[in-house]
Amino acid sequence: MAGASKNSRTTVATQKFTCTCGGEVEMKTKLENGRLKNYAECQKCKRTERRPKDFK
């Protein structure tokens, strides 16, 4: 008797990050020196950080 796999039992929750100005933080990718760089940017004030947690 086969049960449900572990991955099917987990719930998927996306986390919304907000900036101190009240804008929503969005992850973006840019090509720099032949490498892909991920960074987080506030849509309202255009502030950029390395990851969304840095906006707190």
C-alpha positions as a Python dict, from the first residue, in 0.01 Angstrom:
ca = {
    (1, 'M'): (0, 0, 0),
    (2, 'A'): (159, 324, -115),
    (3, 'G'): (117, 643, 84),
    (4, 'A'): (148, 1002, -29),
    (5, 'S'): (502, 1120, -87),
    (6, 'K'): (664, 1361, 155),
    (7, 'N'): (673, 1643, -102),
    (8, 'S'): (301, 1618, -173),
    (9, 'R'): (219, 1662, 196),
    (10, 'T'): (410, 1986, 241),
    (11, 'T'): (228, 2313, 193),
    (12, 'V'): (374, 2576, -33),
    (13, 'A'): (373, 2925, 117),
    (14, 'T'): (525, 3223, -56),
    (15, 'Q'): (651, 3492, 174),
    (16, 'K'): (586, 3857, 95),
    (17, 'F'): (861, 4098, 192),
    (18, 'T'): (803, 4469, 237),
    (19, 'C'): (1047, 4758, 253),
    (20, 'T'): (1054, 5017, 530),
    (21, 'C'): (891, 5261, 286),
    (22, 'G'): (594, 5026, 244),
    (23, 'G'): (678, 4900, -105),
    (24, 'E'): (692, 4535, -206),
    (25, 'V'): (1034, 4372, -247),
    (26, 'E'): (1093, 4174, -567),
    (27, 'M'): (1383, 3946, -660),
    (28, 'K'): (1565, 4029, -984),
    (29, 'T'): (1859, 3886, -1178),
    (30, 'K'): (2125, 4069, -1377),
    (31, 'L'): (2425, 3957, -1581),
    (32, 'E'): (2745, 4109, -1444),
    (33, 'N'): (3099, 4009, -1554),
    (34, 'G'): (2963, 3695, -1718),
    (35, 'R'): (2785, 3579, -1402),
    (36, 'L'): (2422, 3593, -1295),
    (37, 'K'): (2370, 3806, -985),
    (38, 'N'): (2047, 3785, -783),
    (39, 'Y'): (1936, 4091, -590),
    (40, 'A'): (1625, 4223, -422),
    (41, 'E'): (1474, 4557, -522),
    (42, 'C'): (1192, 4762, -371),
    (43, 'Q'): (938, 4858, -636),
    (44, 'K'): (846, 5183, -466),
    (45, 'C'): (1179, 5344, -364),
    (46, 'K'): (1410, 5138, -597),
    (47, 'R'): (1641, 5046, -305),
    (48, 'T'): (1850, 4734, -376),
    (49, 'E'): (1988, 4479, -132),
    (50, 'R'): (2142, 4134, -162),
    (51, 'R'): (1842, 3948, -22),
    (52, 'P'): (1487, 4042, 88),
    (53, 'K'): (1563, 3992, 460),
    (54, 'D'): (1806, 4288, 448),
    (55, 'F'): (1517, 4536, 410),
    (56, 'K'): (1415, 4501, 778),
}
